[in-house]
Amino acid sequence: MLRSLMATLVAVSVLVAFTVAADASNPAGGADVYGVGGGSFAGKLTNFDTSMHSGPNGGFGHVQLQRDGPFFPLDVYVDVSCVQAVPGLTPEVYYSGRVRRADPVPNFLGLQPGDPVSGYAADGGNPSAGVPVDSLTLFTEAVLPDCRLSVWRPPVNNVGSGNIQVKFG
């Protein structure tokens, strides 16, 4: 049963990806892909703001995460250099870039300025208290990945307050 459901989800994702890819190559469809928003998740322990775009000159923008509190505080700002639309059950943009600043150093993620990171922003609708709808993630990386090689992943960090908007070009 689970295999059949996963196979169906993969097949639908592939079909949607081909459809979006065909539309993205259409100059009349617009050139700008973006993921923008702000709010909090993890019980309001982590605040974020993001504005990442892909246009005719490539990817640009930022992702900032702030985790307050006495345990594992972190304030990290990422300069985004790659943005890619990834269709699936929820629209997502994948990103990669380098940490511009991190405080404190050392921190629980081991991040410091210049480190490569990646992640995604998902737009599944308005904020909710239950199943993840909007999501923002950040992954530490050994080398800077090409975000254009990403595949859709289910949202994991439910945005409980605020909103993320994703637009495919």
N, C-alpha and C positions, 0 to 999 in steps of 0.2 A: 504494500500500500504506500509506504513512505517513498520507495524507489519510483513508483509510478507518479506520485505527486511531484517529486524532484525533477523527473524527466519532463513532465508537463511544464513546470516552471522554467526550466532551461530552454525548452523549445519556444515558449512564448517570448522569453527574453531575447532569444536570437532573432525571432521574427520582428519584434519591435526594434531591435538594434539595426537590422537591415532597412527597415522603413525609415527610421530617423536618419540613418546614414545617407539614404537617398535624398531626403529632404535637406540635410545639411549641405549637400553638394550643389543644391539649387541656389544660385545667387539671389534670387528673389525672396528666399526664405530669411534673409538677414545673416549677418556675420557674427553677432555677439552672443556668446554663451555665457551665462553668469550664475553664480550662487552668492546671494547676499542675505544678511540677516543679523539678528542679535537676540540675546536672551540668556536663559540658564537651563542647566540640566543637573542631574545627580542630586536631586533634592535642593536645588538652588545653591549647592556648594561650588559649582563651576559656572562662571559667566563667560560669554563669548560674544565676539562681534566679527563679522567676516564680510568682505567685499572682494570677490575674485571674479575675473572676467577673462574671456578669450576673444580676441578680435583679430583684425588683419595682421597685426604685428606680434601675435603670440599671446601668451598668458601673462597676467599681472594682477596685483592686488595683495591682500593680506588676510591672515587669520590670527586672531588674538584669543587666548584662553587664560582665564584667571581663576585659580582655585584658592579660596580663602580658608581660614581656619587654622587651628593650632597644629594639625597633622597634615603633612605633605603640601604646604603652600607652594604655589607656582604662578608665575606670570610669564607667559611666553608669547612672543610676537614673531610671526613667520612672514617673510616676503615670498609671495607666491610667484612662480615663474612658469608654471604649466597648469592649464585648466582644460578638462575634457568632459563633455556631456556623456553620461552613461545611462541609457534607458533600461527600465526594469519595471518592477511592480510600483516603485515610486521613482520619480525623476531624480537623478543624482548628478553632481559634478564631482569629479575626482581632481585632486590638486597635488602638486609637489612644489617644494621650495626649500629655502634655507632659513634657519632661525636667525633673526636679526638681534633679538635680545631675550635673555632668560634671567629670571630672578626668583629665588636665590640660585647661586651656583656654588656648590653642587646642589642638585635637586633630585627628587625621587625618580624622574625619567632619565637622568643623566644628560640632559640637554644643556648645550652652551652655544654661544653665537657661532654661526657658520655650519652647524650640524644640519644634515639633510633630513627632511621629514616628508610625509605624504598623508593623505586622508581623503575623506569625502564629506559632502554635505548632501543630505536627502531632504526632499520636499514632498511630504505625504499629506499635506493639508494643515489644518489648524492644530495648535497644541492640544495635547490630551493628557489624561492622568493614567491611561492604561497602556495599551500596545504602542510601541514606538511609532511615531508619525514622522516628525522632523528629527533629523539627527546630524551631529557634527562629530567627526573623529579626527584623531591625530595619531600617526604611527611614527615611531623613531625608525630611522633607516641607516644602513651602513654606507650606502652610496645614494646619490640623488636619482630616484627612479623616473622613468618617462611615464607620466600620468596617462598618456594616450594608450597604454597597454593594459589598462585596468578593466575589470569586469564588474557587473553589478553585485552589490552585497546588501543583505537586509539591514535596515536601520537598527542601531544598537543603543545609542545615547538619546533617549527620548527627551526632546525639548519640552519642558513642562511650563515654561514661561518665555514668551517671545515667539519668533517665527523665522523660518528660512524660506526663501523663494529661489527657485531654480528655473532658469529659462534656457531652452535649447534654441540655437540660432535659426 
